[in-house]
């Protein structure tokens, strides 16, 4: 489970770094990138929850 948390921390850091330093010039494209990145983050949260529940079941 520790490796999942490290990967999640790297994803969060990447999201923060992107929003501070690498924003796109076009607002629509920037919004699309933010939505896709946030969707990946929420998907990974759900994967971690599923993995934890599966581990608790055993």
MMTF fields as JSON, N, C-alpha, C and O atoms, coordinates in Angstrom:
{
  "mmtfVersion": "1.0.0",
  "mmtfProducer": "UNKNOWN",
  "numBonds": 231,
  "numAtoms": 232,
  "numGroups": 58,
  "numChains": 1,
  "numModels": 1,
  "chainsPerModel": [1],
  "groupsPerChain": [58],
  "chainIdList": ["A"],
  "bondAtomList": [4, 2, 8, 6, 12, 10, 16, 14, 20, 18, 24, 22, 28, 26, 32, 30, 36, 34, 40, 38, 44, 42, 48, 46, 52, 50, 56, 54, 60, 58, 64, 62, 68, 66, 72, 70, 76, 74, 80, 78, 84, 82, 88, 86, 92, 90, 96, 94, 100, 98, 104, 102, 108, 106, 112, 110, 116, 114, 120, 118, 124, 122, 128, 126, 132, 130, 136, 134, 140, 138, 144, 142, 148, 146, 152, 150, 156, 154, 160, 158, 164, 162, 168, 166, 172, 170, 176, 174, 180, 178, 184, 182, 188, 186, 192, 190, 196, 194, 200, 198, 204, 202, 208, 206, 212, 210, 216, 214, 220, 218, 224, 222, 228, 226],
  "bondOrderList": [1, 1, 1, 1, 1, 1, 1, 1, 1, 1, 1, 1, 1, 1, 1, 1, 1, 1, 1, 1, 1, 1, 1, 1, 1, 1, 1, 1, 1, 1, 1, 1, 1, 1, 1, 1, 1, 1, 1, 1, 1, 1, 1, 1, 1, 1, 1, 1, 1, 1, 1, 1, 1, 1, 1, 1, 1],
  "groupList": [{"groupName": "UNK", "atomNameList": ["N", "CA", "C", "O"], "elementList": ["N", "C", "C", "O"], "formalChargeList": [0, 0, 0, 0], "bondAtomList": [1, 0, 2, 1, 3, 2], "bondOrderList": [1, 1, 2], "singleLetterCode": "X", "chemCompType": "L-PEPTIDE LINKING"}],
  "groupTypeList": [0, 0, 0, 0, 0, 0, 0, 0, 0, 0, 0, 0, 0, 0, 0, 0, 0, 0, 0, 0, 0, 0, 0, 0, 0, 0, 0, 0, 0, 0, 0, 0, 0, 0, 0, 0, 0, 0, 0, 0, 0, 0, 0, 0, 0, 0, 0, 0, 0, 0, 0, 0, 0, 0, 0, 0, 0, 0],
  "groupIdList": [1, 2, 3, 4, 5, 6, 7, 8, 9, 10, 11, 12, 13, 14, 15, 16, 17, 18, 19, 20, 21, 22, 23, 24, 25, 26, 27, 28, 29, 30, 31, 32, 33, 34, 35, 36, 37, 38, 39, 40, 41, 42, 43, 44, 45, 46, 47, 48, 49, 50, 51, 52, 53, 54, 55, 56, 57, 58],
  "secStructList": [7, 2, 2, 2, 2, 2, 2, 2, 2, 2, 2, 2, 2, 2, 2, 2, 2, 2, 2, 2, 2, 7, 7, 7, 1, 1, 2, 2, 2, 2, 2, 2, 2, 2, 2, 2, 2, 2, 2, 2, 2, 2, 2, 2, 2, 2, 2, 2, 2, 2, 2, 2, 2, 2, 2, 2, 2, 7],
  "xCoordList": [0.816, 0.0, 0.864, 0.442, 2.068, 2.941, 3.314, 3.414, 3.518, 3.869, 2.715, 2.95, 1.47, 0.326, 0.304, -0.005, 0.63, 0.644, 1.758, 1.583, 2.897, 4.008, 3.622, 3.878, 3.011, 2.574, 1.531, 1.567, 0.6, -0.422, 0.206, -0.213, 1.203, 1.889, 2.601, 2.608, 3.194, 3.859, 2.837, 3.093, 1.672, 0.62, 0.112, -0.102, -0.08, -0.521, 0.539, 0.213, 1.8, 2.881, 2.936, 3.147, 2.747, 2.723, 1.584, 1.752, 0.424, -0.731, -0.459, -0.782, 0.129, 0.442, 1.509, 1.387, 2.538, 3.614, 3.081, 3.43, 2.228, 1.654, 0.868, 1.015, 0.04, -0.804, -0.019, -0.468, 1.131, 1.932, 2.877, 3.067, 3.47, 4.551, 4.276, 4.845, 3.442, 3.319, 1.924, 1.491, 1.217, -0.121, -0.045, 0.906, -1.062, -1.153, -1.69, -2.395, -1.35, -1.797, -3.301, -3.974, -3.823, -5.251, -6.02, -5.732, -6.993, -7.747, -8.566, -8.69, -9.115, -9.917, -9.043, -9.429, -7.879, -6.97, -6.47, -6.343, -6.188, -5.734, -6.82, -6.526, -8.073, -9.182, -9.336, -9.593, -9.18, -9.273, -8.172, -8.434, -6.954, -5.842, -6.099, -5.848, -6.595, -6.899, -7.992, -7.898, -9.026, -10.109, -9.611, -9.953, -8.814, -8.283, -7.351, -7.42, -6.492, -5.558, -6.323, -5.993, -7.338, -8.143, -8.897, -9.064, -9.348, -10.027, -9.077, -9.464, -7.848, -6.845, -6.602, -6.496, -6.513, -6.313, -7.471, -7.244, -8.703, -9.853, -9.949, -10.349, -9.586, -9.551, -8.532, -8.784, -7.389, -6.366, -6.799, -6.478, -7.532, -8.074, -9.032, -8.997, -9.885, -10.825, -10.096, -10.505, -9.027, -8.235, -7.603, -7.593, -7.072, -6.476, -7.525, -7.247, -8.726, -9.796, -10.182, -10.386, -10.283, -10.61, -9.534, -9.843, -8.267, -7.167, -7.171, -6.904, -7.47, -7.523, -8.673, -8.496, -9.839, -10.978, -10.72, -11.094, -10.083, -9.753, -8.763, -8.867, -7.794, -6.799, -7.447, -7.077, -8.405, -9.079, -9.971, -10.177, -10.497, -11.391, -10.646, -11.226, -9.392, -8.607, -8.233, -7.574],
  "yCoordList": [-1.192, 0.0, 1.261, 2.315, 1.14, 2.304, 2.786, 3.989, 1.85, 2.255, 3.007, 3.918, 2.637, 3.36, 4.8, 5.717, 4.992, 6.349, 7.198, 8.398, 6.58, 7.308, 7.729, 8.863, 6.822, 7.155, 8.266, 9.185, 8.184, 9.219, 10.568, 11.602, 10.562, 11.806, 12.407, 13.626, 11.574, 12.061, 12.65, 13.686, 12.001, 12.538, 13.885, 14.803, 14.005, 15.277, 16.358, 17.487, 16.011, 16.983, 17.419, 18.595, 16.478, 16.814, 17.749, 18.662, 17.53, 18.397, 19.814, 20.789, 19.92, 21.238, 21.943, 23.132, 21.221, 21.813, 22.277, 23.356, 21.449, 21.854, 23.156, 24.067, 23.238, 24.423, 25.673, 26.781, 25.531, 26.707, 27.13, 28.327, 26.181, 26.514, 26.247, 26.935, 25.296, 24.87, 25.055, 24.252, 26.079, 26.317, 26.591, 27.2, 26.129, 26.383, 27.791, 28.353, 28.341, 29.699, 29.745, 30.681, 28.74, 28.687, 28.211, 27.147, 29.003, 28.662, 27.382, 26.599, 27.169, 25.956, 24.709, 23.719, 24.75, 23.602, 23.357, 22.21, 24.428, 24.299, 23.655, 22.822, 24.047, 23.465, 21.982, 21.178, 21.621, 20.208, 19.398, 18.309, 19.909, 19.203, 19.051, 17.985, 20.099, 20.021, 18.996, 18.251, 18.952, 17.985, 16.563, 15.68, 16.33, 14.983, 14.567, 13.432, 15.463, 15.139, 14.864, 13.928, 15.673, 15.449, 14.123, 13.433, 13.763, 12.482, 11.32, 10.319, 11.457, 10.415, 10.314, 9.211, 11.446, 11.436, 10.757, 9.925, 11.094, 10.467, 8.992, 8.184, 8.631, 7.222, 6.451, 5.316, 7.057, 6.385, 6.262, 5.274, 7.264, 7.164, 5.982, 5.22, 5.828, 4.708, 3.377, 2.392, 3.33, 2.105, 1.763, 0.599, 2.774, 2.524, 2.025, 1.13, 2.592, 2.142, 0.704, -0.098, 0.373, -0.997, -1.971, -3.045, -1.598, -2.472, -2.662, -3.761, -1.607, -1.717, -2.608, -3.447, -2.439, -3.284, -4.737, -5.63, -4.986, -6.357, -6.968, -8.143, -6.152, -6.645, -6.927, -7.888, -6.1, -6.296, -7.532, -8.171, -7.87, -9.016, -10.341, -11.303, -10.39, -11.633, -11.923, -12.928],
  "zCoordList": [0.0, 0.0, 0.0, -0.476, 0.536, 0.596, -0.806, -1.044, -1.727, -3.092, -3.754, -4.548, -3.436, -3.976, -3.488, -4.249, -2.228, -1.676, -2.276, -2.488, -2.548, -3.165, -4.581, -4.985, -5.331, -6.693, -6.65, -7.469, -5.698, -5.574, -5.22, -5.74, -4.342, -3.979, -5.189, -5.358, -6.021, -7.235, -8.195, -8.809, -8.335, -9.195, -8.693, -9.485, -7.382, -6.804, -7.024, -7.391, -6.8, -7.012, -8.472, -8.765, -9.378, -10.801, -11.148, -11.956, -10.545, -10.775, -10.278, -10.956, -9.108, -8.548, -9.377, -9.673, -9.746, -10.557, -11.907, -12.384, -12.52, -13.813, -13.67, -14.484, -12.639, -12.491, -12.121, -12.416, -11.488, -11.151, -12.271, -12.487, -12.984, -13.895, -15.374, -16.222, -15.711, -17.109, -17.679, -18.507, -17.264, -17.797, -19.294, -19.783, -20.006, -21.435, -21.679, -20.841, -22.818, -23.149, -23.384, -22.952, -24.066, -24.375, -23.142, -22.594, -22.714, -21.511, -21.679, -20.738, -22.853, -23.075, -22.996, -22.375, -23.615, -23.577, -22.161, -21.732, -21.441, -20.06, -19.193, -18.335, -19.424, -18.678, -18.996, -18.1, -20.257, -20.65, -19.976, -19.466, -19.967, -19.327, -17.834, -17.272, -17.183, -15.752, -15.462, -14.487, -16.3, -16.091, -16.28, -15.493, -17.306, -17.547, -16.412, -15.94, -15.977, -14.892, -13.596, -12.868, -13.307, -12.102, -12.203, -11.197, -13.386, -13.569, -13.302, -12.7, -13.746, -13.459, -11.96, -11.424, -11.284, -9.828, -9.108, -8.23, -9.462, -8.813, -9.16, -8.322, -10.384, -10.76, -9.941, -9.539, -9.695, -8.89, -7.437, -6.776, -6.927, -5.569, -5.484, -4.518, -6.491, -6.465, -6.591, -5.976, -7.373, -7.465, -6.122, -5.722, -5.417, -4.104, -3.12, -2.322, -3.167, -2.276, -2.59, -1.678, -3.87, -4.264, -3.807, -3.293, -3.994, -3.571, -2.057, -1.572, -1.311, 0.137, 0.585, 1.468, -0.009, 0.343, -0.001, 0.759, -1.138, -1.539, -0.558, -0.207, -0.116, 0.849, 2.206, 2.88, 2.607, 3.896, 3.867, 4.899, 2.7, 2.571, 2.788, 3.291, 2.417, 2.536, 3.943, 4.212]
}
